[in-house]
Amino acid sequence: MSRLIGRIVTADEVARLPGEIANEWFLLEVLSTDEKGRANKLRIAGHDKNKDLLRDHLLELEHGPDKRYIFFFSDPDRACELE
């Protein structure tokens, strides 16, 4: 299991993930948002080069009206903006 799974991160830390692990898909659980509705605190629920595996993993996670998830690709050549 990756040392990143379960890590709580800010949006700024997500933007730096491509420097840590490049060219992988991340599944992020939104834990809180700012007053404009932008994600500002997230938990790394999974990451893999294969997005389909993460989709399968998402189906296994707890769901509910208060659960929100984001897929993010860690492209080292593009800036990340969570909105």
PDB file of N, CA, C and O in Angstrom:
ATOM      1  N   MET A   1       0.842  -1.188   0.000  1.00  0.00           N
ATOM      2  CA  MET A   1       0.000   0.000   0.000  1.00  0.00           C
ATOM      3  C   MET A   1       0.879   1.241   0.000  1.00  0.00           C
ATOM      4  O   MET A   1       1.911   1.282   0.670  1.00  0.00           O
ATOM      5  N   SER A   2       0.480   2.216  -0.729  1.00  0.00           N
ATOM      6  CA  SER A   2       1.257   3.437  -0.859  1.00  0.00           C
ATOM      7  C   SER A   2       1.255   4.233   0.440  1.00  0.00           C
ATOM      8  O   SER A   2       0.274   4.239   1.183  1.00  0.00           O
ATOM      9  N   ARG A   3       2.344   4.884   0.690  1.00  0.00           N
ATOM     10  CA  ARG A   3       2.446   5.738   1.883  1.00  0.00           C
ATOM     11  C   ARG A   3       1.556   6.972   1.760  1.00  0.00           C
ATOM     12  O   ARG A   3       1.319   7.663   2.751  1.00  0.00           O
ATOM     13  N   LEU A   4       1.057   7.256   0.543  1.00  0.00           N
ATOM     14  CA  LEU A   4       0.202   8.422   0.341  1.00  0.00           C
ATOM     15  C   LEU A   4      -1.260   8.173   0.678  1.00  0.00           C
ATOM     16  O   LEU A   4      -1.991   9.115   0.984  1.00  0.00           O
ATOM     17  N   ILE A   5      -1.698   6.916   0.628  1.00  0.00           N
ATOM     18  CA  ILE A   5      -3.104   6.595   0.874  1.00  0.00           C
ATOM     19  C   ILE A   5      -3.480   7.031   2.290  1.00  0.00           C
ATOM     20  O   ILE A   5      -2.808   6.690   3.263  1.00  0.00           O
ATOM     21  N   GLY A   6      -4.564   7.791   2.378  1.00  0.00           N
ATOM     22  CA  GLY A   6      -5.039   8.270   3.670  1.00  0.00           C
ATOM     23  C   GLY A   6      -4.451   9.605   4.079  1.00  0.00           C
ATOM     24  O   GLY A   6      -4.906  10.204   5.053  1.00  0.00           O
ATOM     25  N   ARG A   7      -3.457  10.080   3.362  1.00  0.00           N
ATOM     26  CA  ARG A   7      -2.828  11.360   3.718  1.00  0.00           C
ATOM     27  C   ARG A   7      -3.837  12.493   3.514  1.00  0.00           C
ATOM     28  O   ARG A   7      -4.517  12.548   2.489  1.00  0.00           O
ATOM     29  N   ILE A   8      -3.929  13.388   4.489  1.00  0.00           N
ATOM     30  CA  ILE A   8      -4.756  14.581   4.400  1.00  0.00           C
ATOM     31  C   ILE A   8      -3.889  15.680   3.779  1.00  0.00           C
ATOM     32  O   ILE A   8      -2.779  15.943   4.242  1.00  0.00           O
ATOM     33  N   VAL A   9      -4.411  16.320   2.723  1.00  0.00           N
ATOM     34  CA  VAL A   9      -3.648  17.336   2.004  1.00  0.00           C
ATOM     35  C   VAL A   9      -4.504  18.568   1.748  1.00  0.00           C
ATOM     36  O   VAL A   9      -5.733  18.505   1.743  1.00  0.00           O
ATOM     37  N   THR A  10      -3.826  19.687   1.536  1.00  0.00           N
ATOM     38  CA  THR A  10      -4.495  20.920   1.119  1.00  0.00           C
ATOM     39  C   THR A  10      -4.469  20.981  -0.408  1.00  0.00           C
ATOM     40  O   THR A  10      -3.784  20.193  -1.060  1.00  0.00           O
ATOM     41  N   ALA A  11      -5.213  21.915  -0.960  1.00  0.00           N
ATOM     42  CA  ALA A  11      -5.216  22.092  -2.417  1.00  0.00           C
ATOM     43  C   ALA A  11      -3.812  22.436  -2.918  1.00  0.00           C
ATOM     44  O   ALA A  11      -3.416  21.986  -3.993  1.00  0.00           O
ATOM     45  N   ASP A  12      -3.062  23.224  -2.158  1.00  0.00           N
ATOM     46  CA  ASP A  12      -1.690  23.564  -2.551  1.00  0.00           C
ATOM     47  C   ASP A  12      -0.801  22.323  -2.579  1.00  0.00           C
ATOM     48  O   ASP A  12       0.054  22.192  -3.455  1.00  0.00           O
ATOM     49  N   GLU A  13      -0.998  21.420  -1.634  1.00  0.00           N
ATOM     50  CA  GLU A  13      -0.209  20.183  -1.618  1.00  0.00           C
ATOM     51  C   GLU A  13      -0.580  19.276  -2.793  1.00  0.00           C
ATOM     52  O   GLU A  13       0.282  18.587  -3.336  1.00  0.00           O
ATOM     53  N   VAL A  14      -1.842  19.272  -3.184  1.00  0.00           N
ATOM     54  CA  VAL A  14      -2.260  18.496  -4.355  1.00  0.00           C
ATOM     55  C   VAL A  14      -1.530  19.004  -5.586  1.00  0.00           C
ATOM     56  O   VAL A  14      -1.099  18.213  -6.425  1.00  0.00           O
ATOM     57  N   ALA A  15      -1.390  20.307  -5.699  1.00  0.00           N
ATOM     58  CA  ALA A  15      -0.701  20.894  -6.853  1.00  0.00           C
ATOM     59  C   ALA A  15       0.765  20.454  -6.922  1.00  0.00           C
ATOM     60  O   ALA A  15       1.367  20.466  -7.996  1.00  0.00           O
ATOM     61  N   ARG A  16       1.335  20.068  -5.786  1.00  0.00           N
ATOM     62  CA  ARG A  16       2.733  19.616  -5.763  1.00  0.00           C
ATOM     63  C   ARG A  16       2.893  18.098  -5.921  1.00  0.00           C
ATOM     64  O   ARG A  16       4.015  17.602  -6.024  1.00  0.00           O
ATOM     65  N   LEU A  17       1.781  17.365  -5.941  1.00  0.00           N
ATOM     66  CA  LEU A  17       1.861  15.904  -6.062  1.00  0.00           C
ATOM     67  C   LEU A  17       2.592  15.430  -7.325  1.00  0.00           C
ATOM     68  O   LEU A  17       3.301  14.426  -7.257  1.00  0.00           O
ATOM     69  N   PRO A  18       2.454  16.109  -8.478  1.00  0.00           N
ATOM     70  CA  PRO A  18       3.190  15.634  -9.658  1.00  0.00           C
ATOM     71  C   PRO A  18       4.705  15.598  -9.461  1.00  0.00           C
ATOM     72  O   PRO A  18       5.393  14.837 -10.142  1.00  0.00           O
ATOM     73  N   GLY A  19       5.230  16.396  -8.553  1.00  0.00           N
ATOM     74  CA  GLY A  19       6.659  16.355  -8.246  1.00  0.00           C
ATOM     75  C   GLY A  19       7.028  15.142  -7.408  1.00  0.00           C
ATOM     76  O   GLY A  19       8.182  14.713  -7.396  1.00  0.00           O
ATOM     77  N   GLU A  20       6.043  14.591  -6.707  1.00  0.00           N
ATOM     78  CA  GLU A  20       6.258  13.428  -5.840  1.00  0.00           C
ATOM     79  C   GLU A  20       5.992  12.122  -6.610  1.00  0.00           C
ATOM     80  O   GLU A  20       6.798  11.192  -6.576  1.00  0.00           O
ATOM     81  N   ILE A  21       4.856  12.076  -7.295  1.00  0.00           N
ATOM     82  CA  ILE A  21       4.483  10.918  -8.119  1.00  0.00           C
ATOM     83  C   ILE A  21       3.850  11.459  -9.399  1.00  0.00           C
ATOM     84  O   ILE A  21       2.719  11.944  -9.387  1.00  0.00           O
ATOM     85  N   ALA A  22       4.588  11.368 -10.493  1.00  0.00           N
ATOM     86  CA  ALA A  22       4.123  11.928 -11.763  1.00  0.00           C
ATOM     87  C   ALA A  22       3.381  10.885 -12.592  1.00  0.00           C
ATOM     88  O   ALA A  22       3.612   9.681 -12.475  1.00  0.00           O
ATOM     89  N   ASN A  23       2.485  11.391 -13.432  1.00  0.00           N
ATOM     90  CA  ASN A  23       1.773  10.587 -14.428  1.00  0.00           C
ATOM     91  C   ASN A  23       0.949   9.450 -13.833  1.00  0.00           C
ATOM     92  O   ASN A  23       0.943   8.332 -14.348  1.00  0.00           O
ATOM     93  N   GLU A  24       0.260   9.753 -12.746  1.00  0.00           N
ATOM     94  CA  GLU A  24      -0.670   8.794 -12.142  1.00  0.00           C
ATOM     95  C   GLU A  24      -1.981   9.509 -11.865  1.00  0.00           C
ATOM     96  O   GLU A  24      -2.028  10.728 -11.701  1.00  0.00           O
ATOM     97  N   TRP A  25      -3.035   8.724 -11.817  1.00  0.00           N
ATOM     98  CA  TRP A  25      -4.345   9.225 -11.428  1.00  0.00           C
ATOM     99  C   TRP A  25      -4.472   9.144  -9.912  1.00  0.00           C
ATOM    100  O   TRP A  25      -4.028   8.180  -9.288  1.00  0.00           O
ATOM    101  N   PHE A  26      -5.082  10.164  -9.336  1.00  0.00           N
ATOM    102  CA  PHE A  26      -5.354  10.202  -7.900  1.00  0.00           C
ATOM    103  C   PHE A  26      -6.857  10.297  -7.693  1.00  0.00           C
ATOM    104  O   PHE A  26      -7.551  10.996  -8.431  1.00  0.00           O
ATOM    105  N   LEU A  27      -7.349   9.597  -6.695  1.00  0.00           N
ATOM    106  CA  LEU A  27      -8.728   9.718  -6.248  1.00  0.00           C
ATOM    107  C   LEU A  27      -8.680  10.458  -4.923  1.00  0.00           C
ATOM    108  O   LEU A  27      -8.104   9.970  -3.951  1.00  0.00           O
ATOM    109  N   LEU A  28      -9.284  11.631  -4.887  1.00  0.00           N
ATOM    110  CA  LEU A  28      -9.245  12.490  -3.708  1.00  0.00           C
ATOM    111  C   LEU A  28     -10.642  12.644  -3.124  1.00  0.00           C
ATOM    112  O   LEU A  28     -11.594  12.943  -3.845  1.00  0.00           O
ATOM    113  N   GLU A  29     -10.760  12.440  -1.829  1.00  0.00           N
ATOM    114  CA  GLU A  29     -12.018  12.686  -1.130  1.00  0.00           C
ATOM    115  C   GLU A  29     -12.004  14.116  -0.611  1.00  0.00           C
ATOM    116  O   GLU A  29     -11.067  14.521   0.077  1.00  0.00           O
ATOM    117  N   VAL A  30     -13.032  14.875  -0.936  1.00  0.00           N
ATOM    118  CA  VAL A  30     -13.135  16.259  -0.474  1.00  0.00           C
ATOM    119  C   VAL A  30     -13.628  16.239   0.970  1.00  0.00           C
ATOM    120  O   VAL A  30     -14.716  15.744   1.261  1.00  0.00           O
ATOM    121  N   LEU A  31     -12.813  16.783   1.862  1.00  0.00           N
ATOM    122  CA  LEU A  31     -13.168  16.826   3.283  1.00  0.00           C
ATOM    123  C   LEU A  31     -13.783  18.160   3.678  1.00  0.00           C
ATOM    124  O   LEU A  31     -14.659  18.217   4.541  1.00  0.00           O
ATOM    125  N   SER A  32     -13.315  19.242   3.038  1.00  0.00           N
ATOM    126  CA  SER A  32     -13.892  20.556   3.319  1.00  0.00           C
ATOM    127  C   SER A  32     -13.662  21.483   2.130  1.00  0.00           C
ATOM    128  O   SER A  32     -12.772  21.276   1.306  1.00  0.00           O
ATOM    129  N   THR A  33     -14.506  22.516   2.080  1.00  0.00           N
ATOM    130  CA  THR A  33     -14.409  23.511   1.009  1.00  0.00           C
ATOM    131  C   THR A  33     -14.373  24.903   1.626  1.00  0.00           C
ATOM    132  O   THR A  33     -14.750  25.098   2.782  1.00  0.00           O
ATOM    133  N   ASP A  34     -13.913  25.862   0.836  1.00  0.00           N
ATOM    134  CA  ASP A  34     -13.900  27.242   1.309  1.00  0.00           C
ATOM    135  C   ASP A  34     -15.267  27.881   1.040  1.00  0.00           C
ATOM    136  O   ASP A  34     -16.190  27.209   0.579  1.00  0.00           O
ATOM    137  N   GLU A  35     -15.389  29.152   1.323  1.00  0.00           N
ATOM    138  CA  GLU A  35     -16.672  29.847   1.171  1.00  0.00           C
ATOM    139  C   GLU A  35     -17.144  29.913  -0.283  1.00  0.00           C
ATOM    140  O   GLU A  35     -18.328  30.135  -0.535  1.00  0.00           O
ATOM    141  N   LYS A  36     -16.237  29.722  -1.234  1.00  0.00           N
ATOM    142  CA  LYS A  36     -16.600  29.717  -2.660  1.00  0.00           C
ATOM    143  C   LYS A  36     -16.886  28.309  -3.179  1.00  0.00           C
ATOM    144  O   LYS A  36     -17.175  28.124  -4.362  1.00  0.00           O
ATOM    145  N   GLY A  37     -16.803  27.312  -2.285  1.00  0.00           N
ATOM    146  CA  GLY A  37     -17.089  25.937  -2.663  1.00  0.00           C
ATOM    147  C   GLY A  37     -15.901  25.186  -3.241  1.00  0.00           C
ATOM    148  O   GLY A  37     -16.064  24.070  -3.736  1.00  0.00           O
ATOM    149  N   ARG A  38     -14.721  25.764  -3.190  1.00  0.00           N
ATOM    150  CA  ARG A  38     -13.515  25.101  -3.694  1.00  0.00           C
ATOM    151  C   ARG A  38     -12.950  24.162  -2.629  1.00  0.00           C
ATOM    152  O   ARG A  38     -12.916  24.487  -1.442  1.00  0.00           O
ATOM    153  N   ALA A  39     -12.514  23.006  -3.080  1.00  0.00           N
ATOM    154  CA  ALA A  39     -11.918  22.037  -2.151  1.00  0.00           C
ATOM    155  C   ALA A  39     -10.651  22.616  -1.545  1.00  0.00           C
ATOM    156  O   ALA A  39      -9.777  23.094  -2.269  1.00  0.00           O
ATOM    157  N   ASN A  40     -10.545  22.576  -0.216  1.00  0.00           N
ATOM    158  CA  ASN A  40      -9.329  23.082   0.415  1.00  0.00           C
ATOM    159  C   ASN A  40      -8.684  22.068   1.367  1.00  0.00           C
ATOM    160  O   ASN A  40      -7.553  22.261   1.812  1.00  0.00           O
ATOM    161  N   LYS A  41      -9.408  20.992   1.673  1.00  0.00           N
ATOM    162  CA  LYS A  41      -8.848  19.923   2.494  1.00  0.00           C
ATOM    163  C   LYS A  41      -9.335  18.611   1.894  1.00  0.00           C
ATOM    164  O   LYS A  41     -10.536  18.391   1.740  1.00  0.00           O
ATOM    165  N   LEU A  42      -8.376  17.739   1.557  1.00  0.00           N
ATOM    166  CA  LEU A  42      -8.707  16.493   0.868  1.00  0.00           C
ATOM    167  C   LEU A  42      -7.950  15.330   1.466  1.00  0.00           C
ATOM    168  O   LEU A  42      -6.923  15.509   2.120  1.00  0.00           O
ATOM    169  N   ARG A  43      -8.472  14.120   1.235  1.00  0.00           N
ATOM    170  CA  ARG A  43      -7.787  12.904   1.660  1.00  0.00           C
ATOM    171  C   ARG A  43      -7.495  12.082   0.415  1.00  0.00           C
ATOM    172  O   ARG A  43      -8.370  11.888  -0.429  1.00  0.00           O
ATOM    173  N   ILE A  44      -6.263  11.598   0.302  1.00  0.00           N
ATOM    174  CA  ILE A  44      -5.896  10.752  -0.827  1.00  0.00           C
ATOM    175  C   ILE A  44      -6.495   9.368  -0.583  1.00  0.00           C
ATOM    176  O   ILE A  44      -6.079   8.646   0.323  1.00  0.00           O
ATOM    177  N   ALA A  45      -7.488   9.012  -1.415  1.00  0.00           N
ATOM    178  CA  ALA A  45      -8.178   7.729  -1.264  1.00  0.00           C
ATOM    179  C   ALA A  45      -7.518   6.639  -2.098  1.00  0.00           C
ATOM    180  O   ALA A  45      -7.728   5.453  -1.848  1.00  0.00           O
ATOM    181  N   GLY A  46      -6.728   7.032  -3.078  1.00  0.00           N
ATOM    182  CA  GLY A  46      -6.036   6.057  -3.912  1.00  0.00           C
ATOM    183  C   GLY A  46      -5.290   6.735  -5.040  1.00  0.00           C
ATOM    184  O   GLY A  46      -5.546   7.897  -5.359  1.00  0.00           O
ATOM    185  N   HIS A  47      -4.358   5.999  -5.648  1.00  0.00           N
ATOM    186  CA  HIS A  47      -3.684   6.487  -6.850  1.00  0.00           C
ATOM    187  C   HIS A  47      -3.150   5.300  -7.625  1.00  0.00           C
ATOM    188  O   HIS A  47      -2.752   4.286  -7.051  1.00  0.00           O
ATOM    189  N   ASP A  48      -3.150   5.448  -8.947  1.00  0.00           N
ATOM    190  CA  ASP A  48      -2.703   4.369  -9.812  1.00  0.00           C
ATOM    191  C   ASP A  48      -2.522   4.935 -11.224  1.00  0.00           C
ATOM    192  O   ASP A  48      -3.119   5.955 -11.569  1.00  0.00           O
ATOM    193  N   LYS A  49      -1.708   4.279 -12.024  1.00  0.00           N
ATOM    194  CA  LYS A  49      -1.559   4.676 -13.419  1.00  0.00           C
ATOM    195  C   LYS A  49      -2.821   4.349 -14.218  1.00  0.00           C
ATOM    196  O   LYS A  49      -3.071   4.955 -15.260  1.00  0.00           O
ATOM    197  N   ASN A  50      -3.614   3.392 -13.733  1.00  0.00           N
ATOM    198  CA  ASN A  50      -4.823   2.938 -14.414  1.00  0.00           C
ATOM    199  C   ASN A  50      -6.054   3.563 -13.750  1.00  0.00           C
ATOM    200  O   ASN A  50      -6.414   3.208 -12.627  1.00  0.00           O
ATOM    201  N   LYS A  51      -6.688   4.488 -14.452  1.00  0.00           N
ATOM    202  CA  LYS A  51      -7.857   5.172 -13.890  1.00  0.00           C
ATOM    203  C   LYS A  51      -9.017   4.211 -13.656  1.00  0.00           C
ATOM    204  O   LYS A  51      -9.805   4.407 -12.731  1.00  0.00           O
ATOM    205  N   ASP A  52      -9.130   3.172 -14.485  1.00  0.00           N
ATOM    206  CA  ASP A  52     -10.219   2.202 -14.315  1.00  0.00           C
ATOM    207  C   ASP A  52     -10.140   1.503 -12.963  1.00  0.00           C
ATOM    208  O   ASP A  52     -11.171   1.221 -12.352  1.00  0.00           O
ATOM    209  N   LEU A  53      -8.930   1.221 -12.491  1.00  0.00           N
ATOM    210  CA  LEU A  53      -8.782   0.602 -11.170  1.00  0.00           C
ATOM    211  C   LEU A  53      -9.277   1.532 -10.069  1.00  0.00           C
ATOM    212  O   LEU A  53      -9.863   1.085  -9.083  1.00  0.00           O
ATOM    213  N   LEU A  54      -9.038   2.830 -10.245  1.00  0.00           N
ATOM    214  CA  LEU A  54      -9.518   3.794  -9.250  1.00  0.00           C
ATOM    215  C   LEU A  54     -11.038   3.915  -9.294  1.00  0.00           C
ATOM    216  O   LEU A  54     -11.677   4.087  -8.256  1.00  0.00           O
ATOM    217  N   ARG A  55     -11.618   3.826 -10.488  1.00  0.00           N
ATOM    218  CA  ARG A  55     -13.086   3.851 -10.588  1.00  0.00           C
ATOM    219  C   ARG A  55     -13.677   2.659  -9.841  1.00  0.00           C
ATOM    220  O   ARG A  55     -14.671   2.801  -9.128  1.00  0.00           O
ATOM    221  N   ASP A  56     -13.071   1.488 -10.003  1.00  0.00           N
ATOM    222  CA  ASP A  56     -13.526   0.306  -9.276  1.00  0.00           C
ATOM    223  C   ASP A  56     -13.398   0.518  -7.766  1.00  0.00           C
ATOM    224  O   ASP A  56     -14.282   0.142  -6.996  1.00  0.00           O
ATOM    225  N   HIS A  57     -12.287   1.123  -7.361  1.00  0.00           N
ATOM    226  CA  HIS A  57     -12.056   1.400  -5.936  1.00  0.00           C
ATOM    227  C   HIS A  57     -13.113   2.380  -5.413  1.00  0.00           C
ATOM    228  O   HIS A  57     -13.592   2.238  -4.288  1.00  0.00           O
ATOM    229  N   LEU A  58     -13.470   3.364  -6.225  1.00  0.00           N
ATOM    230  CA  LEU A  58     -14.485   4.339  -5.824  1.00  0.00           C
ATOM    231  C   LEU A  58     -15.812   3.661  -5.531  1.00  0.00           C
ATOM    232  O   LEU A  58     -16.513   4.046  -4.596  1.00  0.00           O
ATOM    233  N   LEU A  59     -16.160   2.664  -6.313  1.00  0.00           N
ATOM    234  CA  LEU A  59     -17.413   1.945  -6.102  1.00  0.00           C
ATOM    235  C   LEU A  59     -17.430   1.191  -4.778  1.00  0.00           C
ATOM    236  O   LEU A  59     -18.501   0.905  -4.242  1.00  0.00           O
ATOM    237  N   GLU A  60     -16.255   0.868  -4.249  1.00  0.00           N
ATOM    238  CA  GLU A  60     -16.151   0.144  -2.985  1.00  0.00           C
ATOM    239  C   GLU A  60     -16.158   1.065  -1.762  1.00  0.00           C
ATOM    240  O   GLU A  60     -16.336   0.605  -0.634  1.00  0.00           O
ATOM    241  N   LEU A  61     -15.964   2.357  -1.990  1.00  0.00           N
ATOM    242  CA  LEU A  61     -15.884   3.307  -0.878  1.00  0.00           C
ATOM    243  C   LEU A  61     -17.265   3.658  -0.355  1.00  0.00           C
ATOM    244  O   LEU A  61     -18.277   3.475  -1.032  1.00  0.00           O
ATOM    245  N   GLU A  62     -17.278   4.168   0.869  1.00  0.00           N
ATOM    246  CA  GLU A  62     -18.515   4.618   1.498  1.00  0.00           C
ATOM    247  C   GLU A  62     -19.068   5.816   0.725  1.00  0.00           C
ATOM    248  O   GLU A  62     -18.333   6.736   0.364  1.00  0.00           O
ATOM    249  N   HIS A  63     -20.365   5.784   0.483  1.00  0.00           N
ATOM    250  CA  HIS A  63     -21.013   6.877  -0.238  1.00  0.00           C
ATOM    251  C   HIS A  63     -22.113   7.480   0.608  1.00  0.00           C
ATOM    252  O   HIS A  63     -22.622   6.856   1.540  1.00  0.00           O
ATOM    253  N   GLY A  64     -22.466   8.690   0.270  1.00  0.00           N
ATOM    254  CA  GLY A  64     -23.541   9.373   0.971  1.00  0.00           C
ATOM    255  C   GLY A  64     -23.635  10.791   0.470  1.00  0.00           C
ATOM    256  O   GLY A  64     -22.792  11.228  -0.312  1.00  0.00           O
ATOM    257  N   PRO A  65     -24.646  11.519   0.906  1.00  0.00           N
ATOM    258  CA  PRO A  65     -24.831  12.880   0.409  1.00  0.00           C
ATOM    259  C   PRO A  65     -23.687  13.833   0.770  1.00  0.00           C
ATOM    260  O   PRO A  65     -23.495  14.857   0.115  1.00  0.00           O
ATOM    261  N   ASP A  66     -22.937  13.491   1.808  1.00  0.00           N
ATOM    262  CA  ASP A  66     -21.837  14.362   2.224  1.00  0.00           C
ATOM    263  C   ASP A  66     -20.478  13.915   1.687  1.00  0.00           C
ATOM    264  O   ASP A  66     -19.460  14.528   2.008  1.00  0.00           O
ATOM    265  N   LYS A  67     -20.445  12.855   0.872  1.00  0.00           N
ATOM    266  CA  LYS A  67     -19.178  12.348   0.319  1.00  0.00           C
ATOM    267  C   LYS A  67     -19.004  12.867  -1.104  1.00  0.00           C
ATOM    268  O   LYS A  67     -19.893  12.730  -1.945  1.00  0.00           O
ATOM    269  N   ARG A  68     -17.841  13.463  -1.358  1.00  0.00           N
ATOM    270  CA  ARG A  68     -17.518  13.940  -2.706  1.00  0.00           C
ATOM    271  C   ARG A  68     -16.095  13.523  -3.028  1.00  0.00           C
ATOM    272  O   ARG A  68     -15.210  13.562  -2.173  1.00  0.00           O
ATOM    273  N   TYR A  69     -15.889  13.121  -4.282  1.00  0.00           N
ATOM    274  CA  TYR A  69     -14.580  12.661  -4.732  1.00  0.00           C
ATOM    275  C   TYR A  69     -14.178  13.392  -6.007  1.00  0.00           C
ATOM    276  O   TYR A  69     -15.024  13.818  -6.794  1.00  0.00           O
ATOM    277  N   ILE A  70     -12.863  13.527  -6.191  1.00  0.00           N
ATOM    278  CA  ILE A  70     -12.293  14.166  -7.371  1.00  0.00           C
ATOM    279  C   ILE A  70     -11.233  13.233  -7.941  1.00  0.00           C
ATOM    280  O   ILE A  70     -10.433  12.665  -7.198  1.00  0.00           O
ATOM    281  N   PHE A  71     -11.230  13.079  -9.267  1.00  0.00           N
ATOM    282  CA  PHE A  71     -10.123  12.413  -9.946  1.00  0.00           C
ATOM    283  C   PHE A  71      -9.145  13.493 -10.380  1.00  0.00           C
ATOM    284  O   PHE A  71      -9.554  14.548 -10.865  1.00  0.00           O
ATOM    285  N   PHE A  72      -7.860  13.235 -10.208  1.00  0.00           N
ATOM    286  CA  PHE A  72      -6.812  14.196 -10.540  1.00  0.00           C
ATOM    287  C   PHE A  72      -5.665  13.449 -11.207  1.00  0.00           C
ATOM    288  O   PHE A  72      -5.197  12.438 -10.682  1.00  0.00           O
ATOM    289  N   PHE A  73      -5.203  13.941 -12.367  1.00  0.00           N
ATOM    290  CA  PHE A  73      -4.052  13.341 -13.034  1.00  0.00           C
ATOM    291  C   PHE A  73      -2.811  14.168 -12.714  1.00  0.00           C
ATOM    292  O   PHE A  73      -2.798  15.380 -12.927  1.00  0.00           O
ATOM    293  N   SER A  74      -1.785  13.526 -12.211  1.00  0.00           N
ATOM    294  CA  SER A  74      -0.560  14.226 -11.788  1.00  0.00           C
ATOM    295  C   SER A  74       0.381  14.406 -12.980  1.00  0.00           C
ATOM    296  O   SER A  74       1.335  13.651 -13.164  1.00  0.00           O
ATOM    297  N   ASP A  75       0.084  15.414 -13.771  1.00  0.00           N
ATOM    298  CA  ASP A  75       0.871  15.740 -14.960  1.00  0.00           C
ATOM    299  C   ASP A  75       1.930  16.769 -14.577  1.00  0.00           C
ATOM    300  O   ASP A  75       1.580  17.899 -14.236  1.00  0.00           O
ATOM    301  N   PRO A  76       3.210  16.412 -14.622  1.00  0.00           N
ATOM    302  CA  PRO A  76       4.249  17.349 -14.201  1.00  0.00           C
ATOM    303  C   PRO A  76       4.400  18.540 -15.146  1.00  0.00           C
ATOM    304  O   PRO A  76       5.066  19.517 -14.802  1.00  0.00           O
ATOM    305  N   ASP A  77       3.797  18.473 -16.321  1.00  0.00           N
ATOM    306  CA  ASP A  77       3.932  19.557 -17.296  1.00  0.00           C
ATOM    307  C   ASP A  77       2.762  20.525 -17.301  1.00  0.00           C
ATOM    308  O   ASP A  77       2.741  21.476 -18.082  1.00  0.00           O
ATOM    309  N   ARG A  78       1.781  20.284 -16.426  1.00  0.00           N
ATOM    310  CA  ARG A  78       0.601  21.158 -16.366  1.00  0.00           C
ATOM    311  C   ARG A  78       0.294  21.529 -14.919  1.00  0.00           C
ATOM    312  O   ARG A  78       0.411  20.705 -14.012  1.00  0.00           O
ATOM    313  N   ALA A  79      -0.093  22.757 -14.726  1.00  0.00           N
ATOM    314  CA  ALA A  79      -0.462  23.223 -13.391  1.00  0.00           C
ATOM    315  C   ALA A  79      -1.817  22.648 -12.998  1.00  0.00           C
ATOM    316  O   ALA A  79      -2.692  22.455 -13.843  1.00  0.00           O
ATOM    317  N   CYS A  80      -1.977  22.380 -11.721  1.00  0.00           N
ATOM    318  CA  CYS A  80      -3.232  21.830 -11.190  1.00  0.00           C
ATOM    319  C   CYS A  80      -4.021  22.946 -10.535  1.00  0.00           C
ATOM    320  O   CYS A  80      -3.485  23.728  -9.749  1.00  0.00           O
ATOM    321  N   GLU A  81      -5.314  23.010 -10.871  1.00  0.00           N
ATOM    322  CA  GLU A  81      -6.217  23.940 -10.206  1.00  0.00           C
ATOM    323  C   GLU A  81      -7.466  23.179  -9.827  1.00  0.00           C
ATOM    324  O   GLU A  81      -8.180  22.688 -10.701  1.00  0.00           O
ATOM    325  N   LEU A  82      -7.739  23.074  -8.557  1.00  0.00           N
ATOM    326  CA  LEU A  82      -8.946  22.419  -8.077  1.00  0.00           C
ATOM    327  C   LEU A  82     -10.048  23.459  -7.978  1.00  0.00           C
ATOM    328  O   LEU A  82      -9.880  24.492  -7.329  1.00  0.00           O
ATOM    329  N   GLU A  83     -11.158  23.189  -8.613  1.00  0.00           N
ATOM    330  CA  GLU A  83     -12.291  24.117  -8.544  1.00  0.00           C
ATOM    331  C   GLU A  83     -13.540  23.388  -8.207  1.00  0.00           C
ATOM    332  O   GLU A  83     -14.603  24.000  -8.104  1.00  0.00           O
TER     333      GLU A  83
END
